[in-house]
Structure formats: C-alpha cells, structure tokens
Amino acid sequence: MRLELTRRADYAVRAMLALAADQERLSAATIAARMAIPPGFLPHVMRDLVAAGLVAATPGRTGGYRPARDPGTISVLDVIEAIEGDGRRRTCVLRNAPCGRDGYCAIHRVFSSAQDALLDELDRAMLTDVGPLPIASPIASGPSPRGRPRAR
C-alpha cells in the first residue's frame, strides 16, 4: 500500500510551507529555490492555490505570493485538496468486488475507517503546526539507486 502525494501536491505543500514560514510576499523564484521546486512547474501549482483561495497573488515586477489567510487556519488537507480534489477513494480496494450501489466488499469498512482517520489527521494539521521543512534537492542527497552515496 502506498501513501504518498502526487508530485503536484508535494510541490503545493512545500510552497505553502514557505509562504507560512515567511508570511511576506515571496516571488515564484524565491519559493522554487527555497523549496527545491522546478521553477517552470511552480506557476501551475500556484494558480491552483490562488483559485482555491489559499494564496493571494500580486502581479508585476515587485509582485509575488502570500497566504490569503492566516496559515494557522490552513490545513494540510486544504492544500492537498486544492490540488488533487476530494481525497475520498471512489473505487473498491478489491478488484471486481461490489462497493457502493450493489453492496460493499469484505474490507470496505476497514479501509473506509482508515481513510477517514487519515483525512481527519491531515485536516487537523495546520501549516503552522507542521512548520517549515528544510528541503534538499532530491538529486543531491540520499543514496544513489545502487545504494552508494551520490558524489557532490
């Protein structure tokens, strides 16, 4: 079982953490550099965060992004759902098993409860609770695919 964010949601969480930590208007270039986000990808993510009402954008040379409201009121779930939509599983965890209209599969209740617990936890975790995370370039750190440290 995999519990991981899409790359787009990962970048959104990173960007929001940078904005929550600084609370000043930050340029896209600053956010990208601080949080190891590809600069070409960041505007797409920021557009979704602005549309969701989580980020305020100021255009122009001296413009940038800032939280649209107090980061202490923005949950990690708010950020993820701004990018990925509702996190509720729509398909059965067992292939070819009935779930929904024709009845529920044998483990529906267990997975539904686990999903609810995860979403509740993400909803309780405010950006200010998580705090700024130091983000290192994934290329420059960690073991190589063969298990040896990467050269720097």
Accessible surface in RSA format (square Angstrom, percent):
REM  Atomic radii and reference values for relative SASA: ProtOr
REM  Chains: A
REM  Algorithm: Lee & Richards
REM  Probe-radius: 1.40
REM  Slices: 20
REM RES _ NUM      All-atoms   Total-Side   Main-Chain    Non-polar    All polar
REM                ABS   REL    ABS   REL    ABS   REL    ABS   REL    ABS   REL
RES MET A   1   189.48  98.1 101.77  67.4  87.71 208.8 103.56  88.0  85.92 113.8
RES ARG A   2   187.17  78.6 158.62  80.9  28.55  68.0  70.75  96.7 116.42  70.6
RES LEU A   3   129.69  72.2  91.98  65.8  37.71  94.8  96.40  67.7  33.28  89.6
RES GLU A   4   123.52  70.9  85.56  64.7  37.96  90.4  41.92  81.1  81.60  66.6
RES LEU A   5    72.67  40.5  52.72  37.7  19.95  50.1  53.79  37.8  18.88  50.8
RES THR A   6    71.60  50.9  62.37  63.2   9.22  22.0  70.28  94.4   1.31   2.0
RES ARG A   7   167.50  70.3 154.86  78.9  12.64  30.1  39.09  53.4 128.41  77.8
RES ARG A   8    78.29  32.9  77.05  39.3   1.24   3.0  30.94  42.3  47.35  28.7
RES ALA A   9     0.00   0.0   0.00   0.0   0.00   0.0   0.00   0.0   0.00   0.0
RES ASP A  10    42.15  29.5  42.15  42.0   0.00   0.0   9.32  21.9  32.83  32.7
RES TYR A  11    19.92   9.3  19.92  11.3   0.00   0.0   3.83   2.9  16.09  19.8
RES ALA A  12     0.00   0.0   0.00   0.0   0.00   0.0   0.00   0.0   0.00   0.0
RES VAL A  13    19.44  12.8  19.44  17.6   0.00   0.0  19.44  16.9   0.00   0.0
RES ARG A  14    33.41  14.0  33.41  17.0   0.00   0.0   5.00   6.8  28.41  17.2
RES ALA A  15     0.00   0.0   0.00   0.0   0.00   0.0   0.00   0.0   0.00   0.0
RES MET A  16     0.35   0.2   0.35   0.2   0.00   0.0   0.35   0.3   0.00   0.0
RES LEU A  17     3.05   1.7   1.83   1.3   1.22   3.1   1.92   1.3   1.14   3.1
RES ALA A  18     4.92   4.5   0.14   0.2   4.79  10.9   4.81   6.8   0.12   0.3
RES LEU A  19     0.00   0.0   0.00   0.0   0.00   0.0   0.00   0.0   0.00   0.0
RES ALA A  20    11.36  10.4   4.81   7.4   6.55  14.9   4.89   6.9   6.47  17.1
RES ALA A  21    58.92  54.2  19.52  30.1  39.40  89.6  29.11  41.0  29.81  79.0
RES ASP A  22    43.98  30.8  24.31  24.2  19.67  46.5   7.85  18.5  36.13  36.0
RES GLN A  23   101.90  57.0  79.74  58.3  22.17  52.8  23.94  51.0  77.96  59.1
RES GLU A  24   115.76  66.5 112.08  84.8   3.67   8.7  33.76  65.3  81.99  66.9
RES ARG A  25   116.42  48.9  91.07  46.4  25.36  60.4  15.16  20.7 101.27  61.4
RES LEU A  26    12.58   7.0  10.81   7.7   1.77   4.4  12.58   8.8   0.00   0.0
RES SER A  27    46.68  39.4  41.13  54.9   5.55  12.8  36.92  78.6   9.76  13.7
RES ALA A  28    31.63  29.1  26.71  41.2   4.93  11.2  26.94  37.9   4.69  12.4
RES ALA A  29    73.29  67.4  61.95  95.6  11.35  25.8  67.01  94.4   6.29  16.7
RES THR A  30    46.96  33.4  41.14  41.7   5.82  13.9  20.91  28.1  26.05  39.4
RES ILE A  31     0.00   0.0   0.00   0.0   0.00   0.0   0.00   0.0   0.00   0.0
RES ALA A  32     4.19   3.9   1.88   2.9   2.31   5.3   2.15   3.0   2.04   5.4
RES ALA A  33    84.71  77.9  50.61  78.1  34.10  77.6  62.50  88.0  22.22  58.8
RES ARG A  34   116.44  48.9  95.59  48.7  20.86  49.7  48.46  66.2  67.98  41.2
RES MET A  35    10.84   5.6  10.84   7.2   0.00   0.0   1.09   0.9   9.75  12.9
RES ALA A  36    31.06  28.6   9.99  15.4  21.07  47.9  23.43  33.0   7.64  20.2
RES ILE A  37     4.31   2.5   0.00   0.0   4.31  10.4   0.92   0.7   3.39   9.2
RES PRO A  38    60.81  44.3  54.38  49.6   6.44  23.4  60.08  49.6   0.73   4.5
RES PRO A  39    98.94  72.1  89.98  82.0   8.96  32.6  91.31  75.4   7.64  47.5
RES GLY A  40    60.19  74.2   0.00   N/A  60.19  74.2  44.28 121.5  15.91  35.6
RES PHE A  41    65.57  32.8  62.35  38.6   3.22   8.4  64.06  38.8   1.51   4.3
RES LEU A  42     0.08   0.0   0.08   0.1   0.00   0.0   0.08   0.1   0.00   0.0
RES PRO A  43    52.45  38.2  50.40  45.9   2.05   7.5  50.45  41.7   2.00  12.4
RES HIS A  44    80.72  44.1  80.41  55.9   0.31   0.8  48.32  49.8  32.40  37.7
RES VAL A  45     0.00   0.0   0.00   0.0   0.00   0.0   0.00   0.0   0.00   0.0
RES MET A  46     0.03   0.0   0.03   0.0   0.00   0.0   0.03   0.0   0.00   0.0
RES ARG A  47   140.54  59.0 133.70  68.2   6.84  16.3  70.05  95.7  70.50  42.7
RES ASP A  48    40.81  28.6  38.05  37.9   2.76   6.5   5.56  13.1  35.25  35.2
RES LEU A  49     0.00   0.0   0.00   0.0   0.00   0.0   0.00   0.0   0.00   0.0
RES VAL A  50    55.59  36.6  46.75  42.3   8.84  21.3  46.75  40.6   8.84  24.0
RES ALA A  51    91.13  83.8  48.59  75.0  42.54  96.8  60.38  85.0  30.75  81.5
RES ALA A  52    49.89  45.9  14.41  22.2  35.48  80.7  27.21  38.3  22.68  60.1
RES GLY A  53    37.56  46.3   0.00   N/A  37.56  46.3  30.08  82.5   7.48  16.7
RES LEU A  54     5.84   3.3   5.84   4.2   0.00   0.0   5.84   4.1   0.00   0.0
RES VAL A  55     3.75   2.5   0.00   0.0   3.75   9.0   0.00   0.0   3.75  10.2
RES ALA A  56    25.99  23.9  20.20  31.2   5.79  13.2  25.68  36.2   0.31   0.8
RES ALA A  57    52.35  48.1  25.78  39.8  26.58  60.5  25.79  36.3  26.57  70.4
RES THR A  58    52.18  37.1  46.06  46.7   6.11  14.6  34.04  45.7  18.14  27.4
RES PRO A  59   123.48  90.0  99.44  90.6  24.04  87.4 110.75  91.4  12.73  79.1
RES GLY A  60    64.07  79.0   0.00   N/A  64.07  79.0  38.14 104.7  25.93  58.1
RES ARG A  61   238.83 100.3 193.47  98.6  45.36 108.0  89.59 122.4 149.24  90.4
RES THR A  62   116.99  83.2  99.21 100.6  17.78  42.4  73.11  98.2  43.88  66.3
RES GLY A  63    13.37  16.5   0.00   N/A  13.37  16.5   1.70   4.7  11.67  26.1
RES GLY A  64     8.97  11.1   0.00   N/A   8.97  11.1   6.97  19.1   2.00   4.5
RES TYR A  65    36.96  17.3  36.96  21.0   0.00   0.0  10.47   7.9  26.49  32.7
RES ARG A  66   107.22  45.0 107.22  54.7   0.00   0.0  27.89  38.1  79.33  48.1
RES PRO A  67    13.38   9.7   7.56   6.9   5.82  21.2   7.56   6.2   5.82  36.2
RES ALA A  68    43.72  40.2  15.83  24.4  27.89  63.5  16.84  23.7  26.88  71.2
RES ARG A  69   102.46  43.0  89.36  45.6  13.10  31.2  58.34  79.7  44.13  26.7
RES ASP A  70    87.12  61.0  74.11  73.8  13.01  30.8  33.67  79.2  53.45  53.3
RES PRO A  71     3.03   2.2   3.03   2.8   0.00   0.0   3.03   2.5   0.00   0.0
RES GLY A  72    27.31  33.7   0.00   N/A  27.31  33.7  12.74  35.0  14.57  32.6
RES THR A  73    72.82  51.8  58.42  59.2  14.40  34.3  61.79  83.0  11.03  16.7
RES ILE A  74     0.01   0.0   0.01   0.0   0.00   0.0   0.01   0.0   0.00   0.0
RES SER A  75     1.25   1.1   1.25   1.7   0.00   0.0   1.25   2.7   0.00   0.0
RES VAL A  76    15.48  10.2  15.42  14.0   0.06   0.2  15.48  13.5   0.00   0.0
RES LEU A  77    19.99  11.1  19.99  14.3   0.00   0.0  19.99  14.0   0.00   0.0
RES ASP A  78    45.18  31.6  37.78  37.6   7.40  17.5   8.20  19.3  36.98  36.9
RES VAL A  79     0.00   0.0   0.00   0.0   0.00   0.0   0.00   0.0   0.00   0.0
RES ILE A  80    13.80   7.9  13.80  10.3   0.00   0.0  13.80   9.9   0.00   0.0
RES GLU A  81    59.51  34.2  49.85  37.7   9.66  23.0  12.44  24.1  47.06  38.4
RES ALA A  82    26.57  24.4   0.54   0.8  26.03  59.2   8.44  11.9  18.13  48.0
RES ILE A  83    24.83  14.1   1.01   0.8  23.82  57.4   1.14   0.8  23.68  64.3
RES GLU A  84    77.94  44.7  43.02  32.5  34.92  83.2  24.16  46.7  53.78  43.9
RES GLY A  85    33.59  41.4   0.00   N/A  33.59  41.4  30.52  83.8   3.06   6.9
RES ASP A  86    79.49  55.7  52.06  51.8  27.43  64.9  26.40  62.1  53.09  53.0
RES GLY A  87    38.91  48.0   0.00   N/A  38.91  48.0  22.25  61.0  16.67  37.3
RES ARG A  88    96.73  40.6  90.57  46.2   6.16  14.7  32.54  44.5  64.19  38.9
RES ARG A  89   134.83  56.6 104.59  53.3  30.25  72.0  36.17  49.4  98.66  59.8
RES ARG A  90   176.52  74.1 134.61  68.6  41.91  99.8  76.52 104.6  99.99  60.6
RES THR A  91    97.88  69.6  85.61  86.8  12.27  29.3  77.40 104.0  20.48  31.0
RES CYS A  92    26.60  20.1   8.52   9.5  18.07  42.5  10.93  27.7  15.67  16.9
RES VAL A  93    39.94  26.3  13.27  12.0  26.67  64.3  13.49  11.7  26.44  71.7
RES LEU A  94    70.32  39.2  67.76  48.5   2.56   6.4  69.31  48.7   1.01   2.7
RES ARG A  95   218.60  91.8 191.83  97.8  26.77  63.7  70.87  96.9 147.74  89.5
RES ASN A  96   163.15 112.5 111.82 108.1  51.33 123.6  41.46  99.8 121.69 117.6
RES ALA A  97    27.68  25.4  12.64  19.5  15.03  34.2  15.51  21.8  12.16  32.2
RES PRO A  98    70.25  51.2  59.38  54.1  10.87  39.5  69.26  57.2   0.99   6.2
RES CYS A  99    45.15  34.2  11.98  13.4  33.18  78.0   9.79  24.8  35.36  38.1
RES GLY A 100    32.30  39.8   0.00   N/A  32.30  39.8  24.20  66.4   8.10  18.1
RES ARG A 101   234.67  98.5 190.22  97.0  44.45 105.8  86.58 118.3 148.10  89.8
RES ASP A 102   121.81  85.3  89.17  88.7  32.64  77.2  28.95  68.1  92.86  92.6
RES GLY A 103    30.75  37.9   0.00   N/A  30.75  37.9  28.58  78.4   2.17   4.9
RES TYR A 104   138.13  64.5 110.64  63.0  27.49  71.5  68.50  51.5  69.62  85.8
RES CYS A 105    12.01   9.1   0.53   0.6  11.48  27.0   4.37  11.1   7.64   8.2
RES ALA A 106   101.60  93.4  55.60  85.8  46.00 104.6  68.81  96.9  32.80  86.9
RES ILE A 107    57.08  32.5  56.89  42.4   0.19   0.5  57.08  41.1   0.00   0.0
RES HIS A 108    63.04  34.5  60.76  42.2   2.28   5.8  43.06  44.4  19.98  23.3
RES ARG A 109   176.42  74.1 172.45  87.9   3.97   9.4  78.41 107.2  98.01  59.4
RES VAL A 110    82.26  54.1  78.61  71.2   3.65   8.8  80.56  70.0   1.70   4.6
RES PHE A 111    73.89  37.0  71.59  44.3   2.30   6.0  72.01  43.7   1.88   5.4
RES SER A 112    37.58  31.8  34.68  46.3   2.90   6.7   9.89  21.1  27.69  38.8
RES SER A 113    60.64  51.2  52.22  69.7   8.42  19.4  34.38  73.2  26.26  36.8
RES ALA A 114    59.38  54.6  46.58  71.9  12.79  29.1  54.45  76.7   4.93  13.1
RES GLN A 115    38.67  21.6  32.86  24.0   5.81  13.8  20.46  43.6  18.21  13.8
RES ASP A 116    56.89  39.9  56.89  56.6   0.00   0.0  18.26  43.0  38.63  38.5
RES ALA A 117    61.27  56.3  50.51  77.9  10.76  24.5  57.67  81.2   3.60   9.5
RES LEU A 118    74.07  41.2  68.44  49.0   5.63  14.1  73.38  51.5   0.69   1.9
RES LEU A 119    12.90   7.2  12.48   8.9   0.42   1.1  12.77   9.0   0.13   0.3
RES ASP A 120    71.17  49.9  69.23  68.9   1.94   4.6   9.78  23.0  61.40  61.2
RES GLU A 121    95.73  55.0  95.64  72.4   0.09   0.2  39.42  76.2  56.31  46.0
RES LEU A 122    41.92  23.3  41.73  29.9   0.18   0.5  41.92  29.4   0.00   0.0
RES ASP A 123    68.51  48.0  65.58  65.3   2.93   6.9   4.30  10.1  64.21  64.0
RES ARG A 124   149.88  62.9 134.14  68.4  15.74  37.5  75.38 103.0  74.51  45.2
RES ALA A 125    26.10  24.0  21.02  32.4   5.08  11.6  26.04  36.7   0.07   0.2
RES MET A 126    46.35  24.0  46.35  30.7   0.00   0.0  45.94  39.1   0.42   0.6
RES LEU A 127     1.49   0.8   0.31   0.2   1.18   3.0   0.31   0.2   1.18   3.2
RES THR A 128    71.94  51.2  44.60  45.2  27.34  65.1  41.77  56.1  30.17  45.6
RES ASP A 129   102.25  71.6  66.96  66.7  35.28  83.4  28.16  66.3  74.09  73.9
RES VAL A 130    58.86  38.7  32.86  29.7  26.00  62.7  39.97  34.7  18.89  51.2
RES GLY A 131    16.52  20.4   0.00   N/A  16.52  20.4  16.52  45.3   0.00   0.0
RES PRO A 132    93.77  68.3  77.83  70.9  15.94  58.0  78.04  64.4  15.73  97.8
RES LEU A 133    81.62  45.5  76.55  54.8   5.07  12.7  77.16  54.2   4.46  12.0
RES PRO A 134   131.45  95.8 101.25  92.3  30.19 109.7 113.37  93.6  18.08 112.4
RES ILE A 135    48.12  27.4  23.77  17.7  24.35  58.7  25.98  18.7  22.14  60.1
RES ALA A 136    67.52  62.1  46.70  72.1  20.82  47.4  53.34  75.1  14.18  37.6
RES SER A 137    47.47  40.1  40.90  54.6   6.57  15.1  27.55  58.7  19.92  27.9
RES PRO A 138    91.84  66.9  74.46  67.9  17.38  63.2  81.85  67.6   9.99  62.1
RES ILE A 139   137.08  78.0 133.55  99.5   3.53   8.5 135.37  97.5   1.71   4.6
RES ALA A 140    48.55  44.6  41.33  63.8   7.22  16.4  48.11  67.7   0.44   1.2
RES SER A 141    38.59  32.6  32.33  43.2   6.26  14.4  20.04  42.7  18.56  26.0
RES GLY A 142    42.87  52.9   0.00   N/A  42.87  52.9  30.45  83.6  12.42  27.8
RES PRO A 143    96.16  70.1  82.46  75.2  13.70  49.8  83.56  69.0  12.60  78.3
RES SER A 144    23.92  20.2  19.16  25.6   4.76  11.0  17.07  36.4   6.85   9.6
RES PRO A 145   127.57  93.0  82.67  75.4  44.90 163.2  96.41  79.6  31.16 193.7
RES ARG A 146   192.30  80.7 158.38  80.7  33.92  80.8  51.85  70.9 140.45  85.1
RES GLY A 147    54.91  67.7   0.00   N/A  54.91  67.7  29.43  80.8  25.48  57.1
RES ARG A 148   145.98  61.3 145.38  74.1   0.59   1.4  63.39  86.6  82.59  50.1
RES PRO A 149   118.83  86.6 100.60  91.7  18.23  66.3 101.80  84.0  17.04 105.9
RES ARG A 150    91.29  38.3  73.60  37.5  17.69  42.1  16.29  22.3  75.00  45.5
RES ALA A 151   107.16  98.5  68.25 105.3  38.91  88.5  79.28 111.7  27.88  73.8
RES ARG A 152   225.32  94.6 144.91  73.9  80.41 191.5  95.05 129.9 130.28  79.0
END  Absolute sums over single chains surface
CHAIN  1 A     9981.0       7596.9       2384.1       5536.2       4444.8
END  Absolute sums over all chains
TOTAL          9981.0       7596.9       2384.1       5536.2       4444.8
